[in-house]
């Protein structure tokens, strides 16, 4: 089992920055892929960014060039640095960890609100 706890959300003006953190209850070295997703009421949860154990990153087109995902294995933490925030970035952001194998195992955090005012 893996518990994931997000922090760093809040209210920010458009153009501002926030850094989200996702702290894991155990070493993330064994978690193949860590990622951030977001969701608004009535909409599907969407991928924001992912990072593999090897450091390979993937971003949604809507955040490329503005968001950066990183991981600190020593601290068992994954970060999402969000710059040049837009009102459309407003959502609940979720951290996810995936352990791949015969059966993939996904673990989710409880989510954290990010609100960008115009």
N, C-alpha and C positions, 0 to 999 in steps of 0.2 A: 504494500500500500504506500501511496505517496500523498501527503497533504501539501497543497499549494495555497499560499496566502499572498494576495495582491495588496499593494499599498502605493501611495503617491498620487492618487486621483484627486479630483477637485474641480473648482471653477477657475477658468482662465479666460482672458480676453482673446479675441481673434488676433493671430500673429504671435501669440505668446508660446511658451514652452512648458512641458511637464515631463517628468521622468517617472514611469511606472516601474515598480519592482515586484518580482514574484519570488518569494522565498519557499524553498522546498524543504520537506521534513527529513530528507535523506540526500545522499550524494546524487547530483544530477549527471554525473559522468555516465551512469548506467541508463539514463533516460535519453533515448536516441534522438528525439526531436522535442524541443520546447517551442512554444509558440504563443502568440497573442491573437485573440479573436475579439470581435465586438458585436454588439447586438442592440437594436432599438426595439421598442414595443411593437409587436405586430410584424416584425421583420425577421428573416432568418439570420442566424449567427454567421458572420463572415470572417474570413481569414484576414488578419492584418499583416503578420510577419511570423516567420519561423526561423529557427536556427538548429542545426544538427550538432551532434557531438564534435564533429570535425570542423565546425565553424561555418558551414555552408548556410547562406541566408537566402530567404525568399520573401518578397514583399508584394502586397496588393498594389496594383497600378496606382490607385488613388493616394497612396502614401509614399511612393518611391521618391527619394530625394528629400523627404521631410522627416521620416521616422527612421530610427536605427535600432535594431535589436542586437543585444549582446548577452554574453553569459560569463559569469565568474564562477568557475567550478569550485574554487577554494571556499567561496561563500555560499555555495548551493543556491545561487540567485541568478535570475534572468531579468534583464532590464529592457525597457522600451523607451528610448528617448524620442520625444515628440516635439518637433519644432514647427514653426509657421502654422500653428493650429488654425483650423477653420471651423465654423459652426457645424458643418456637416461631419466633423469628427466626433461630435457629441454622441455618446453611447455608453453602455456598460461594457467595460473591457474585462475579458476573461483570460486567465493564463491556463495553458494546457500543456501537459506532458504526455508523450507517447513512448511506450516501450514496445518495440517491434519484436515479433517472434512468430511462432505458429499462429498464435492469436494475439493481435495487437491489443494492448491495454492502454486506455486513455484515462487520464486524471485531470480534473478541472478544479480551478479555484472557485471561490464564491462570487467573484466579480467585483468590480469597483467602478463607480460612476466618474465619468469625465464629461464636463460640460464646458463648451466653448461659446462664449457670448459674442454677439456681433457688435 
